[in-house]
Amino acid sequence: MRITKVTYERLDLKLSVPYTIAYETIDRTTNFILKIETDGKWVGYGCAAPDKIVTGESPDEVEKAIKNKIIPFLIGKDPFTYALLLTELKLLLEKKCSSLAMVDLALFDLVSKKAEAPLYKFLGGYQKSIPTSITIGILGLEETLKHAKEYVDQGFSILKIKGGSNLEEDIVKMKKLHEIYPNIIWRFDGNQGYSVVDSIAFVKATAAMGIQIFEQPTKMEAEERLGEVTSQVAIPVMADESLKTLTDVFRLAQNERVDMINIKLQKVGGIMPGMHINSVAKSASLETMVGCIDECGLGIAAGLHFALSRPNILYADLDGHLDLIDDPFSKIFRLENGVLFPTEKYGLGYSE
């Protein structure tokens, strides 16, 4: 089987509900859909969601890479040599993480379709569903409570709250949420907004609510501070922005900086590097969550299939598609009462 044609589509998608994190407000996203055709009947699809801060690329840089590097490179290649193709393409693309992830996802989609298996089964098929959290950005107390009610009413049992810009407001907000919804599982993302002192104060003040995950409270540039928090609090600390490469997870594990890691396929370059990163985490007894950025349903489906394929992946935060307007891939998996289920269609579950 050989690749005969490679095309792409650019999706400029608005968010129905803009959100704020510690360092910016987001109201739209750009995704790219790569389509790889072969001399057989199989077609693979992949998604890129560039973000200058997270993936190091702008949409225009991704589009230029598709035209000038990805398409010429892939034509005539055997998709079953994906390990070789992705290794060589990584050198060509340099640090364009979502561009590499897009090709990675399309190749895995293609070969698992050829194997006539859903991608999660092709990768190992460890479990058949996984609950996801849904995220509330940095909002005032009343707006936060309003969104929390909407999500609880929709059946979500895990809520992730963004914070990091005001310690006292964060504490008041979390206590009030727990008071109203004592049975909800809470996760808190500091988005690099806290100092070590603030991080410890937050954990102590919210100890009664049993926060499940404390995500990236301190800045990625000062990684030792993350380790200081981990060593002084009683809840699991997770690395997000501090983790982009295999070298990062090795260093985090070796220096005992965190208890958990967040693998975002767009940030690490796709499924193949994600599997390597997860293996290092497993060897160091670090639990893994699969997260996302503002990705359409195709990217979320890839995260879901990856999450279902490995025993060390215990958590999911795959909600990046929920606020996208006119997402053409919203039906390729199911979300029921906060639990994600893949379809049993081959690959990622999408075909034209």
N, C-alpha and C positions, 0 to 999 in steps of 0.2 A: 504494500500500500504506500502510495506517494501523495504528498501534498501538491495539489494542482492549482489552487486558487486561494488567496487570502484577501478578505475585504474587512471593512470596519464601519461602524456607525457611531456618531457622537451624540450622546444624550445630555442635554442641558436641562436639569430637573430642578424645579422649585420645591421647597419644603412647605408643607401646609402649616407647620408650627415651627418658626425659627427658634433656635435655642442658643443659650449662652453658656460657655465654659470659662475657666479661669482667665484665659488669655484672648478670647475672641467671641463674636456672635456670628452664627452661621444661618443663612436663609436659603441657600441653594447649593447644588453640587453638580459636577460634570462627571459623567461616566462614559467609558468607551466600550463597545462590544466588538470583539474580534470574532470573525467567522472563518474557520479553516475548512476548506473542502478538499476531498481526496479523489483519486481515480476509482474508488468504490462508491458505495452509497452513503458512507458515514460522513457526518459533518460535526465539527466541534466548535463550541462557543466559550469565550472567556470574557471576563470583565476587568476593567481598570477603573479605579476611583482615585485619580491623582489629588493630592493635597500637599501644597508646598511645605507645610510644617511637618506633616506626618510621613509622607512618602518621598519628599524631596523633589517633586515634579509639579509643574504647572500643566493645565490641560493642553496648552499649545506645544509644550515640550513633548508630551506623550504623543500627540498627533504627528509631530515631526518624526519622532522615533518610529512610529508605525509605518509611515510612508518610506522613510529613507533607510531603515535598518531591519525592522521586523519582517515586512513583506518580502523584500529581496532575499533575506536569509532563509525563510521557511520554504519558499517554492522549490519543489523537487525533493524535499527531505522525507525520510521515513519517520512518521510520528512515533513509532514504537521505540525509536532511539531517543526518547525524550530526555533521559539523563544527560546524554551527550549534547543534545540540542540546547537544553537549558543552561548547561555549563558554559557553552560557547557564547550563547546569547547574553548571558550575564556580563561577560567581558565586553561585548559590543555596547550594551546598554549602560555600562558603568553603574551608577547608583540609582537608576530609575526603577524603584521597587514595584510600583503598581503596573508598569509596563511589562516587567518580567512576570508578575503574577498573572496578568491577563493571558499571556502565552501559555504559562504553566497550566492554568485552569482549562484552557481550550484543548491542550494536548491530553490532559487527563480525562476530560469529557469525551474526547474522540476515541481514545483507546478503550475506555470502559464501555462505550457504545459498541465498539467492535467486539468486545468480550460479551456483549449482551447482558450487562449487569448494571444496576444502579451504582453510582460511583462509590457510595459508602460501603457497599459489599465488595466491590473491586479492591478497595483499600484495606479491607479487613472485616468490616461488618460487625463491630463489637456490640453495638446497641442499636435500637430501632427508633428512639426518640430521645429528646433532651429538653428540659425546661429552660427557658431563657428569661433573663431579666429585661425590664424595659426602663429606659432612662428618662429622668427628669433633669433638665438643665438648671442653670443657676437662675432662680426666680425668687420673687418675694414669697413670704409665707402663704398668703392667701392663694396665689396662683399655684404654688407647689401643692397645696392641699386639694385644690380643684383638679389638677392633673392626676394626683394620687387616687382620688375617688374614681375618676374615669377609668383608670387602669385596673383598679381593684374590681370595679363593676364588670370589666371585660374578662375577668377571670385570672389575671396575672397574680401570682403569689410571690414574685421576687421583684423588688423595685430598687433601681440604682439611682442614687441622688448625687448630682454633681455639686461640688463646692470648691472651697479653697480661696475664695476672695474675701471672706469675713468670718473669722472663727466663731465669734459669739452668735452671729446669725445662723451659722451652720448648726451649732449645738441646739439652739432654740428650735430650729426647724426639725431636726431629727427627733428630738424629744416629743414634740407635738405629733409628728407622724406616728411614732410608736404608741403614743397614748391613744390615738384614734384607731390605729390598725395594729394591735398587739401580735397578731398571728402572721403578719407579713414578714418575709425574709428580706433583710436590708443589706444593701451594699452601698459603700460610699467611695466616691472618686474625688480625691483632692486635686487632681489635675495639676500637680506640681506647685500648688499655691501656698503650702504650709512650710514653716520652719520645723526643725526637729522638736522644739519646745511646743509649738502649736499642735503638732501631730500627737504628741503624748497627752497634751491637755484635752484634745478632742476625744481621744479614746477613753480617757478616764471619765470625762463628763457624760459619755454615751454608753458606758459599760453595761448598764442595766438592760439595754435593748438588744444586746448580742449581735452586733454587726458581723455579718458573715465574711465580708472581704473589705479591706482598707486598701484602695488602689492608688498607687503612685502619689503619695502626699507631698513629696519633696522634689526638687528640680533634678532633672536627669543629668545636668552638668556636674552636680556634686553628689555622685553616687554613694559615697561613704555615709552621707546623711540618711539615705534610705536604710542602710544597714543599722545605723544608730536607732532609728525608729523601730525596726524589726526586733532588735535585741531588747527593747524596753517596753513593748506593748504585748498584751495577751491575745490579740486577735491577728489573723493572718494578714500579712502585708503583701501586696501584689505589685510586680513591676509591669508597667505598660510602656510609657515613653522611653524608658531605659533599655528596652529590648527591641532591637531591630535585626540583629544578626546572630549567627551561631556562636560567634566569639563573645557576644554580649551575654548570652545565657550561660556559657561556660564560666565567664568572669563572675557573674552574679551568683552562680551556684558555688564556685570555688571560695568566694569571699563571704558566703552566707549572708548576702544582702537582703534576701526576701524569702518568703515562704511559698509564694505562688508566682506564676507568670501568665501574662495575657498574650496569646498569639493572634495577631491580626494578619490574615493572609496578604492583604494589600501592602502591609508594612514590611513583611519579611520576604516577600517575593514569590509567594504561592505555596502550594501544597508540599512540594518536595522539600524545600527548606523548612517548612513548618514541621514536617515529620522528623527531620534531624534535630530541630530545636526541642521538640517534645521528648525525644529520646534522651537528650542530655538532661532535661528536667526530670525525667523519670529516674535516671541513674542517681540523681542527687536528692530524690524524694521530695521534689517540688511538684505540687499539683498544678494542673493547667486549665485555663479557661480559653475558649476561642471567642474572640471579640470581633468587632467590625468598625468601619467608619461609615460615611454616608454612601452606602452601596445599594444599587438596585437589587431586585430579587435574585438575579443570577449570581452576584457576588455573595449574597447571604446564603444561597443554596450551597455554594462551594464550601463556605465555613461550616454549614450544617453537616454536609457529607463528611468532611474532614473530622469534625467533632465526634461523629458517630463511629468512626473507624478505629479509635484508639482507647485502650482501657485507662490511660492516665488522664484523659480529658474528662473532667468531672463537671465542668461548668460552661455555660454559654451566655454570651451577651450579644445576641444576634437580632438587633432591632432596628438597624440602620435604614431599612427600607420602609418602615411603617409610616413615616411622614412624607414620603416622596409622592409628588403628584404625577399621575400618568406613568407609573412604573409598568413597563410591558412584561415584566417577569414575575409579577406578584402571585401567580397561580402555580408555580412549579414546586411548591411544598405547602404543607398545611400548618396553620397556627391555631391551636385549640386550647383555650383556657391557659395560655401562657406556655404551652408545650409545643415544640416544633417536631413535625413528622415529615420525612421525605416521601416523595411518590416512589412507586416501584418501576417507574420508567427508566430506561437505560441512561447512563451518564448522569448529568446534572438534572435531567428531566425536561429539557427544552428541545423542541424541534419546530421548524417552521412548517 
